[in-house]
Amino acid sequence: MPTTLTPTQIRGLKLARDGNLFPADAGKWTHLNATVTYAKNDRFKERPQKIKFLTSATVDDLKQFGLLQDLSPDAGKYDAACGITMAGKIWLMQNK
């Protein structure tokens, strides 16, 4: 049975493909030590680029589909880092 994801879940899966996700404040998940970056191709001034993040609900949905997994299963539900599974990588390859 093919899994259909919402656009928010697809963006979250692509974010997890770029690196492991760690819990941040207020129920958000992002990369470890994520900071605001600046565009290098701006001619006049550097514009800040937002930090990309996921909500806990989206992370839970992706875990239920088997596309994300906890990297340390003995930690608490919202304390462990999450990584993409091989099923998640295959889903992204098939559904670009």
C-alpha positions in Angstrom: 0.0 0.0 0.0 1.6 3.3 -1.0 1.9 6.0 1.6 0.7 9.4 0.7 2.1 12.3 2.7 1.1 15.9 3.1 3.4 18.7 1.8 4.4 19.5 5.4 5.4 15.8 6.0 7.3 15.8 2.7 9.3 18.9 3.8 10.0 17.3 7.1 11.2 14.1 5.5 13.5 16.2 3.2 14.8 18.0 6.3 15.6 14.7 8.0 17.4 13.5 4.8 19.8 16.4 5.3 20.7 15.4 8.8 19.5 14.0 12.1 16.7 16.0 13.9 17.0 17.0 17.5 14.4 18.4 19.8 14.4 22.2 20.2 12.2 24.5 22.3 8.4 24.7 22.1 7.8 21.3 20.5 9.9 21.9 17.4 12.6 19.7 15.9 15.6 20.9 13.9 19.2 20.1 13.2 21.8 20.1 16.0 23.2 23.6 16.6 21.0 25.2 13.8 21.6 28.9 13.5 20.3 31.6 11.3 22.4 31.7 8.1 22.8 34.4 5.5 22.4 34.3 1.7 25.8 34.6 0.0 24.3 35.7 -3.3 22.6 38.9 -2.2 24.2 41.9 -3.9 23.2 44.6 -1.5 23.1 43.2 1.9 22.9 39.8 3.6 19.4 38.6 4.3 18.9 36.1 7.1 17.5 32.8 6.1 15.1 31.1 8.6 15.9 28.0 10.5 13.9 25.1 9.1 12.0 23.0 11.7 9.3 20.4 12.2 6.6 20.1 14.8 6.4 17.2 17.1 3.1 16.1 15.5 4.8 15.8 12.1 7.7 13.9 13.6 5.2 11.5 15.3 3.3 11.0 12.0 6.5 10.2 10.1 7.5 7.7 12.9 4.2 5.9 12.6 4.7 5.5 8.8 8.2 4.1 9.5 10.0 6.8 7.7 11.8 8.2 10.8 13.3 6.3 13.7 14.7 7.2 17.1 18.5 7.0 17.2 18.6 6.1 20.9 15.6 4.0 21.8 16.3 4.1 25.5 15.8 7.9 25.8 12.4 9.5 26.3 9.8 10.1 23.6 10.8 13.7 23.0 14.4 13.6 24.1 15.9 11.3 21.5 17.3 12.4 18.1 15.5 11.1 15.0 17.0 10.0 11.8 15.6 9.0 8.4 15.2 5.3 7.7 15.9 3.5 4.5 12.2 3.4 3.8 12.1 7.1 4.0 15.0 7.5 1.6 13.3 5.1 -0.9 10.0 7.0 -0.5 11.7 10.3 -1.4 13.4 8.7 -4.4 10.2 7.4 -5.8 8.0 10.4 -5.1 10.1 13.5 -6.0 
